[in-house]
Amino acid sequence: MSKLFVGIDVSLKDNSVRCPDANGDTVRKFSVPNTVDGANILVDNLVELAARHSMQQVVLGLEATSNYGYHLTAFCQNSEKLAPFSPQIHVLNPRTVNNFKKSYNDLPKNDDIDAWVIADKLRFGRLPEEVSMEERFLALQRLTRTRFHLARTIAREKTYFLNNLFLKFSSLRQEKIFSDPFGATAMAVVEEFYSPDEIAAMPLEELVSFLQKKSKNRLVDAEGVAKALQKAARSSYSLSKSPADPVNACLATSISVIRALQSELKRLDKLIAQHLEAIPQTLTSIKGIGPVYAAGILAEVGDISRFKNQKALAKYAGLVWNEHQSGQWKAQDTPRVRSGNKYLRYYLVEAANLIRVHDQEYRAFYQAKYNEARTHKHKRALVLTARKLVRLVFALLRSNQLYMPRKRGD
């Protein structure tokens, strides 16, 4: 089948386009605004070119650049003018395009050349899966990707909070006194005491009462926690009033931001669960995968028929490892490829972390990989468990069957 390859370098305002022939020589290059009018001009050019050169299919490629290519991708996929040419659209990882470009030693950096590199990559092949533009998945994707963004923002804010906490109460940052350093009781200690000196000087009975009140009597050993807290307070550095006031203000701001973001996260989770109800799926039959993580996986996978097997799905998620071998030598520790869909990978890893708690097969697999790892044990074991989960996700989405965990001895 003869194909017209189209490389598009997408930006906020303009899209640079390159169309090479089978030998890589440019037959047409032009630029169009990133608007509906520009998209119509692009389609008209492609249709005219494909008809003139008797091309049977149009293959378009663009880099994953935030949301700048979203409308253009949807426009081309739904275009009635392009429909006779069975448009095939690929969104390429910028790292993949950049590595491909390195094979040419003398190329400058500009939008036109970048479009040509994308087109040449299409011509050479070994492309990612086609873009899935089903509206039900795209709507879910907006919510789950926003949730991903919020979760990362909360994690960064918590890290910043802990850095400031060391300034105010160094030993509380160093010691694991509370099971959750961001729980209600731990936050109350940070918010309501001006300095560790107040905690150290406070009668033990009053501190125990304070902790019981703030924990709503959920602390198993309030007196033991109070003693550990006072011990930490006595071993902490002291701040003078001049830096103490700003540090307390910064901590209070971080706490407010974290609470606000967590509230928005809960609101998003409800919306995600509501949207998921309209999509038939069996992922939630796996104990540990709730509506949010199931939605996150589905939103990125889209139509499972896009993937010929579970290996293709794993590659799409970036859960594959490069082989490092020479002669009779083969590396035991190989790096994971630095490409793939980061959102899908995130939701698979997060889901795997919960599944291992509830499912004995996944728990045993995680523990075996944990014991094998020499460094970064939890991280390595968890990512390998996520890779195992890919096989299950692929099977369930293909068969639309419920998950039946293996019983002990099976």
C-alpha positions as CSV (number, residue, x, y, z in Angstrom):
1,M,0.0,0.0,0.0
2,S,1.4,3.4,-1.0
3,K,1.5,5.9,1.8
4,L,1.8,9.6,2.1
5,F,3.9,10.4,5.2
6,V,3.2,13.7,6.9
7,G,5.3,15.2,9.7
8,I,3.8,18.0,11.7
9,D,5.7,20.1,14.2
10,V,2.9,21.5,16.4
11,S,3.1,24.7,18.4
12,L,0.7,27.1,20.1
13,K,0.1,29.3,17.1
14,D,1.4,27.5,14.0
15,N,2.0,24.0,12.6
16,S,4.9,23.3,10.3
17,V,4.3,20.4,7.8
18,R,6.6,18.3,5.7
19,C,5.6,15.6,3.2
20,P,8.4,13.4,1.9
21,D,8.2,10.9,-0.9
22,A,9.3,7.2,-0.6
23,N,13.0,8.2,-0.9
24,G,12.7,10.9,1.8
25,D,12.8,13.8,-0.6
26,T,10.3,16.6,0.3
27,V,7.4,16.9,-2.1
28,R,5.7,19.7,-0.2
29,K,6.4,21.8,2.9
30,F,4.2,24.5,4.3
31,S,3.0,26.1,7.5
32,V,-0.6,26.6,8.7
33,P,-2.0,28.4,11.8
34,N,-3.2,26.1,14.6
35,T,-6.8,27.0,14.0
36,V,-9.8,25.4,12.2
37,D,-9.0,27.3,9.1
38,G,-5.4,26.1,9.2
39,A,-6.6,22.5,9.7
40,N,-8.8,22.8,6.6
41,I,-5.9,24.1,4.6
42,L,-3.7,21.2,5.9
43,V,-6.4,18.6,4.9
44,D,-6.9,20.1,1.5
45,N,-3.2,20.0,0.8
46,L,-3.0,16.3,1.9
47,V,-5.9,15.2,-0.1
48,E,-4.6,16.9,-3.2
49,L,-1.1,15.4,-2.7
50,A,-2.4,11.9,-2.1
51,A,-4.7,12.0,-5.1
52,R,-1.9,13.4,-7.4
53,H,0.6,10.7,-6.4
54,S,-2.0,7.9,-6.2
55,M,-1.4,7.4,-2.5
56,Q,-3.8,5.0,-0.8
57,Q,-3.2,6.0,2.8
58,V,-2.2,9.1,4.7
59,V,0.1,8.6,7.8
60,L,0.4,11.6,10.1
61,G,2.8,12.1,12.9
62,L,3.3,14.7,15.6
63,E,5.1,15.0,18.9
64,A,3.4,14.8,22.2
65,T,3.3,18.5,23.0
66,S,0.9,19.1,25.9
67,N,-2.6,19.8,24.4
68,Y,-1.4,21.7,21.3
69,G,-2.0,18.8,18.9
70,Y,-5.3,17.6,20.4
71,H,-7.7,19.6,18.2
72,L,-5.6,18.9,15.0
73,T,-5.5,15.2,15.7
74,A,-9.2,15.0,16.2
75,F,-9.9,17.1,13.2
76,C,-7.8,14.9,10.9
77,Q,-9.2,11.7,12.3
78,N,-12.8,12.9,11.8
79,S,-12.3,14.6,8.4
80,E,-14.6,13.3,5.7
81,K,-12.1,14.5,3.1
82,L,-9.3,12.4,4.5
83,A,-11.6,9.4,5.2
84,P,-11.0,7.7,1.7
85,F,-7.3,7.7,2.6
86,S,-7.7,5.8,5.9
87,P,-5.8,8.4,8.0
88,Q,-3.4,6.8,10.5
89,I,-2.2,9.2,13.3
90,H,0.8,8.6,15.6
91,V,1.8,10.8,18.5
92,L,5.5,10.3,19.0
93,N,7.5,10.6,22.3
94,P,9.8,13.7,22.0
95,R,12.6,11.6,23.3
96,T,12.1,9.1,20.5
97,V,12.1,11.9,17.9
98,N,15.2,13.5,19.4
99,N,17.1,10.2,19.4
100,F,16.2,9.6,15.8
101,K,17.3,13.0,14.9
102,K,20.8,12.3,16.3
103,S,21.4,9.9,13.5
104,Y,21.7,12.9,11.3
105,N,24.9,14.9,12.3
106,D,24.3,18.1,10.5
107,L,20.6,19.1,11.1
108,P,19.8,22.5,12.5
109,K,17.1,23.1,15.1
110,N,13.9,24.7,13.7
111,D,10.3,23.9,13.3
112,D,10.6,23.0,9.6
113,I,13.4,20.6,10.2
114,D,11.6,19.0,13.2
115,A,8.6,18.4,10.9
116,W,10.9,16.7,8.4
117,V,12.5,14.5,11.1
118,I,9.0,13.4,12.3
119,A,8.0,12.5,8.7
120,D,11.3,10.6,8.2
121,K,10.6,8.7,11.4
122,L,7.2,7.7,10.0
123,R,8.8,6.6,6.8
124,F,11.3,4.3,8.6
125,G,8.6,2.7,10.7
126,R,8.6,1.0,14.2
127,L,5.9,3.4,15.3
128,P,3.8,3.6,18.5
129,E,0.2,2.5,18.5
130,E,-2.3,4.7,16.6
131,V,-4.0,7.5,18.5
132,S,-7.4,6.5,20.0
133,M,-9.9,9.4,19.7
134,E,-13.0,7.8,21.1
135,E,-14.8,10.6,23.0
136,R,-15.8,8.4,26.0
137,F,-12.1,7.7,26.6
138,L,-11.0,11.2,25.9
139,A,-13.5,12.7,28.4
140,L,-12.2,10.2,31.1
141,Q,-8.6,11.0,30.1
142,R,-9.1,14.7,30.9
143,L,-10.2,13.9,34.4
144,T,-7.6,11.2,35.1
145,R,-4.7,13.3,33.8
146,T,-5.8,16.2,35.8
147,R,-5.9,13.9,38.8
148,F,-2.3,12.8,38.0
149,H,-1.3,16.4,37.9
150,L,-2.9,17.1,41.3
151,A,-1.4,14.0,42.9
152,R,2.1,15.1,41.7
153,T,1.5,18.7,42.9
154,I,0.4,17.4,46.4
155,A,3.6,15.2,46.5
156,R,5.8,18.2,45.7
157,E,4.0,20.4,48.3
158,K,4.4,17.7,50.9
159,T,8.2,17.6,50.2
160,Y,8.4,21.3,50.5
161,F,6.5,21.2,53.8
162,L,8.8,18.5,55.2
163,N,11.8,20.6,54.3
164,N,10.4,23.6,56.3
165,L,9.4,21.2,59.1
166,F,13.0,20.3,59.7
167,L,13.7,24.0,60.4
168,K,10.9,24.2,63.0
169,F,11.1,20.8,64.6
170,S,14.1,18.9,63.3
171,S,13.6,15.7,65.3
172,L,9.9,15.4,64.3
173,R,11.2,15.3,60.7
174,Q,13.8,12.8,61.5
175,E,11.9,10.4,63.7
176,K,8.7,8.4,62.7
177,I,6.6,9.4,65.7
178,F,3.3,9.4,63.8
179,S,2.3,6.7,61.3
180,D,1.1,9.4,58.9
181,P,3.2,12.7,59.1
182,F,0.3,14.4,57.3
183,G,-2.5,13.0,59.4
184,A,-4.8,15.2,61.5
185,T,-2.9,14.6,64.8
186,A,0.6,15.3,63.3
187,M,-0.7,18.4,61.5
188,A,-2.3,19.7,64.8
189,V,1.1,19.4,66.5
190,V,2.8,21.5,63.8
191,E,0.0,24.0,63.6
192,E,-0.9,24.6,67.3
193,F,2.6,24.6,68.9
194,Y,4.8,27.6,68.2
195,S,8.0,25.7,68.9
196,P,9.4,22.3,70.2
197,D,10.2,24.1,73.5
198,E,6.4,24.4,74.2
199,I,6.0,20.6,73.8
200,A,9.0,19.8,75.9
201,A,7.8,22.0,78.7
202,M,4.2,20.8,78.6
203,P,2.9,18.5,81.4
204,L,2.7,14.9,80.0
205,E,-0.9,14.5,81.0
206,E,-1.9,17.7,79.0
207,L,0.0,16.5,75.9
208,V,-1.7,13.1,76.1
209,S,-5.1,14.8,76.4
210,F,-4.2,17.0,73.4
211,L,-3.2,14.0,71.2
212,Q,-6.3,12.0,72.2
213,K,-8.6,14.9,71.3
214,K,-6.9,15.6,68.0
215,S,-6.9,11.9,67.0
216,K,-10.5,11.5,68.2
217,N,-9.2,8.8,70.6
218,R,-7.8,6.7,67.7
219,L,-4.2,6.6,69.0
220,V,-3.4,3.2,70.3
221,D,-0.8,4.4,72.7
222,A,-1.3,8.1,73.2
223,E,1.0,8.3,76.2
224,G,3.8,6.5,74.3
225,V,3.4,8.9,71.4
226,A,3.4,11.9,73.9
227,K,6.7,10.7,75.5
228,A,8.3,10.2,72.1
229,L,7.2,13.6,71.0
230,Q,8.7,15.3,74.1
231,K,11.9,13.4,73.7
232,A,12.1,14.6,70.1
233,A,11.3,18.1,71.2
234,R,14.1,18.2,73.6
235,S,16.6,16.9,71.0
236,S,15.5,19.4,68.3
237,Y,17.3,22.6,67.3
238,S,15.7,25.8,68.5
239,L,14.8,28.8,66.3
240,S,15.0,32.3,67.4
241,K,11.8,34.4,67.0
242,S,13.0,36.2,63.9
243,P,13.1,33.1,61.6
244,A,10.5,31.2,63.6
245,D,7.6,33.4,62.6
246,P,8.3,33.1,58.8
247,V,8.8,29.3,59.1
248,N,5.5,28.9,60.9
249,A,3.8,31.0,58.3
250,C,5.3,28.9,55.5
251,L,4.2,25.7,57.2
252,A,0.7,27.0,57.7
253,T,0.5,28.0,54.0
254,S,1.7,24.5,52.9
255,I,-0.9,22.9,55.1
256,S,-3.7,25.0,53.6
257,V,-2.5,24.2,50.1
258,I,-2.3,20.5,50.8
259,R,-5.8,20.4,52.3
260,A,-7.3,22.4,49.4
261,L,-5.6,20.1,46.8
262,Q,-6.7,17.0,48.6
263,S,-10.3,18.3,48.6
264,E,-10.1,18.9,44.9
265,L,-8.7,15.4,44.5
266,K,-11.7,13.9,46.2
267,R,-14.0,15.9,44.0
268,L,-12.3,14.6,40.9
269,D,-12.4,11.0,42.2
270,K,-16.2,11.3,42.4
271,L,-16.4,12.7,38.8
272,I,-14.1,10.0,37.6
273,A,-16.3,7.2,39.2
274,Q,-19.4,8.7,37.6
275,H,-17.9,8.8,34.1
276,L,-16.5,5.3,34.5
277,E,-20.0,3.9,35.0
278,A,-20.8,4.5,31.3
279,I,-17.9,2.4,30.1
280,P,-18.2,-1.5,30.4
281,Q,-15.1,-2.9,32.0
282,T,-14.0,-5.6,34.4
283,L,-10.9,-4.1,35.9
284,T,-12.6,-3.3,39.1
285,S,-13.2,-7.0,39.7
286,I,-9.5,-7.1,40.7
287,K,-9.4,-6.5,44.4
288,G,-7.3,-3.4,44.9
289,I,-8.3,-1.6,41.7
290,G,-11.1,0.9,42.4
291,P,-12.9,3.2,40.0
292,V,-10.1,5.8,39.9
293,Y,-7.2,3.5,39.0
294,A,-9.4,1.5,36.6
295,A,-10.4,4.8,34.9
296,G,-6.8,5.9,34.7
297,I,-5.8,2.7,32.9
298,L,-8.8,2.6,30.6
299,A,-8.5,6.3,29.7
300,E,-4.9,5.7,28.3
301,V,-5.4,2.3,26.8
302,G,-8.6,3.2,25.0
303,D,-9.7,0.5,22.6
304,I,-7.7,-2.6,23.5
305,S,-7.8,-3.9,19.9
306,R,-5.2,-1.3,19.1
307,F,-2.6,-3.6,20.8
308,K,-1.8,-6.9,19.1
309,N,-0.6,-8.5,22.4
310,Q,0.3,-7.7,26.0
311,K,3.9,-7.0,25.0
312,A,2.7,-4.1,22.8
313,L,0.6,-2.7,25.7
314,A,3.7,-3.0,28.1
315,K,5.8,-1.1,25.5
316,Y,3.1,1.6,25.2
317,A,3.2,2.0,29.0
318,G,7.0,2.1,29.1
319,L,7.2,-1.1,31.2
320,V,10.0,-2.8,29.2
321,W,13.7,-3.1,29.7
322,N,16.6,-2.9,27.3
323,E,18.9,-5.8,26.9
324,H,22.6,-5.1,27.5
325,Q,24.7,-8.0,26.1
326,S,28.1,-8.4,24.4
327,G,29.6,-11.7,23.4
328,Q,29.2,-14.1,26.3
329,W,28.5,-11.3,28.8
330,K,25.0,-10.2,29.7
331,A,24.1,-7.5,32.2
332,Q,21.9,-8.6,35.1
333,D,20.6,-5.1,35.8
334,T,19.2,-3.4,32.8
335,P,17.5,0.0,32.6
336,R,13.8,0.5,31.9
337,V,13.2,2.3,28.6
338,R,12.7,6.1,29.1
339,S,9.7,6.3,26.9
340,G,6.0,5.3,26.9
341,N,2.8,6.7,28.3
342,K,3.7,8.2,31.7
343,Y,0.0,8.4,32.8
344,L,-0.7,4.7,32.0
345,R,2.5,3.7,33.8
346,Y,1.6,5.8,36.8
347,Y,-1.9,4.2,37.2
348,L,-0.5,0.7,36.6
349,V,2.2,1.1,39.3
350,E,-0.2,2.6,41.8
351,A,-2.8,-0.1,41.1
352,A,-0.1,-2.8,41.5
353,N,0.9,-1.4,44.9
354,L,-2.7,-1.9,46.1
355,I,-3.2,-5.3,44.4
356,R,-0.2,-6.8,46.1
357,V,-1.8,-6.1,49.5
358,H,-5.0,-8.0,48.6
359,D,-4.0,-10.7,46.1
360,Q,-1.7,-13.6,47.3
361,E,-0.3,-14.3,43.9
362,Y,0.8,-10.7,43.4
363,R,2.0,-10.4,47.0
364,A,4.2,-13.4,46.5
365,F,5.5,-12.1,43.2
366,Y,6.3,-8.7,44.7
367,Q,8.1,-10.3,47.6
368,A,10.2,-12.5,45.3
369,K,11.3,-9.6,43.2
370,Y,11.9,-7.5,46.4
371,N,14.2,-10.2,47.7
372,E,16.1,-10.5,44.3
373,A,16.7,-6.8,44.0
374,R,20.0,-5.4,45.3
375,T,19.1,-1.7,45.3
376,H,15.9,0.3,45.3
377,K,14.1,-2.9,46.4
378,H,10.6,-1.6,46.7
379,K,10.7,0.5,43.5
380,R,12.1,-2.4,41.4
381,A,9.7,-4.9,42.8
382,L,6.7,-2.6,42.3
383,V,7.5,-1.8,38.7
384,L,8.0,-5.5,37.9
385,T,4.7,-6.2,39.6
386,A,3.1,-3.5,37.4
387,R,4.6,-5.3,34.4
388,K,2.9,-8.5,35.5
389,L,-0.4,-6.6,35.9
390,V,-0.2,-5.5,32.3
391,R,-0.8,-9.2,31.2
392,L,-3.9,-9.3,33.4
393,V,-5.2,-6.0,32.2
394,F,-4.8,-7.0,28.6
395,A,-6.5,-10.3,29.1
396,L,-9.5,-8.8,31.0
397,L,-10.0,-6.0,28.5
398,R,-9.8,-8.5,25.6
399,S,-12.1,-11.1,27.1
400,N,-14.3,-8.7,29.2
401,Q,-14.4,-11.4,31.9
402,L,-14.2,-11.0,35.6
403,Y,-11.0,-11.6,37.4
404,M,-10.9,-14.9,39.4
405,P,-7.8,-14.9,41.7
406,R,-5.9,-18.2,42.0
407,K,-6.5,-20.0,45.2
408,R,-3.7,-21.3,47.4
409,G,-2.3,-24.4,45.9
410,D,-3.6,-23.8,42.3
